[in-house]
């Protein structure tokens, strides 16, 4: 039997990053492929790098999509189901909105797939029939609900065990055409899951049962998988690598002999630990992503991210740079305490401290988060088109201290200023860290701004926003 796995990406999101130099393929489907029994043939398309051919027929199509990619995933599902191919969907949006997803696919996977995927495939094989509404709890711990329309929703009530995970099927990760083939990496991996913090815009607590209780893969298993990766670069897709410093330091010691370079995500708390930074640098860490989010302390306090201290940003950068580690900050605009002055202040502060890079975005209240619940309760959600929940092209709620248009214009101005040639030069002159990748990374973001502008313009053109089906063919060979 043949299952085709698809990482779905909305065309609007693809257009916004069309000219970015670095577009890392996602890890979810290569991990899922590794969990697939050998009696199944597996193929894969990541729409970040390749298009999907909906004319092909399979025994099963598996989709994963974040919220902005959900409408496009539904269109892909409709095209495959019209050809007689059953469709399963999991990932972020399926976990947040399983009832909605069940209207478009045959099978919905809620949460982590380790215990659910083999069960789902077994059900497909034997075409198990459950009466609508019945719940079945089997030896795998999978809770299966059959809805009136026949769709099945699979839930696992307990966290997945991360010990003994098979290595991801990196042979299924294909670099895209053009310059992306030189910058893509097959070295995506995870070592931990979860985060102890409870930021009110974050979806992690919805994705994982008891998310605040960190889970860890055995250090020796992670190191062995990293050693087997042919690429020299590794990306740890962990939510918060530094949440448990003891585990992180043990992992860094195990990675050091492998002579790989790597990057991951952590918090400011890690940068206060000189031993953490020294071991990370010695093991090949070239950059850390940190969610600074705002230069306005009241905004951080209001979003339950008070563990960030704006007054410490400069020192965080200095500590990391002293160890040869660049910092990419997450910056968001649109918090409750943000006013119209926040944009210029952010650009000034990030230039003054020598920030290497920033992922600058609009705050998005995803369904099920405290931010969504509050805005929904106050009647401030103004846009329910999931395609617009991409943190780049639309403001989907009414901010407290400015209009939606003011927020969008301010975001666009700040991002353009941050990635202007003069500001890039100013920041990197202060940083002087990792220039071999820092310069092209900044240039890639600068070029990517054109993609965002084109994507917004395309929304105002007459006719369908995208095509799905034979006209979009092209991915599989």
Secondary structure, DSSP 8 states (H G I E B T S, - for coil): -EEEEEE---HHHHHHTTT-S-----SHHHHHHHTS-TTSEEEEEETTTS---TT---SEEEEE--GGGHHHHHHHHHHHHHTT--EEEESHHHHH-HHHHTTT-SEEEES--TTTHHHHHHHHHHT----TT-EEE-TT-EEEEE-TTS-EEEEE-S----TT-----GGG----STTHHHH--S-EE-SEE--S---TT--HHHHSTTTTS-EE--HHHHHHHHHH--SSEEEE--S-GGGSHHHHHHHHHHHHTT--EEEEEE-HHHHT-HHHHHHHHHTTEEEEEEEEE-S-HHHHHHTT-TT--GGGHHHHHHHHHHTT-EEEEEEEE--TT--TTHHHHHHHHHHHHT--EEEEEE----TTSHHHHHHHHTT-B----GGG-SSSS---B--SSS-HHHHHHHHHHHHHHHTSHHHHHHHHHHH-SSHHHHHHHHHHHHHHHHHHHHHHHHTTSSS-S---SGGG-----
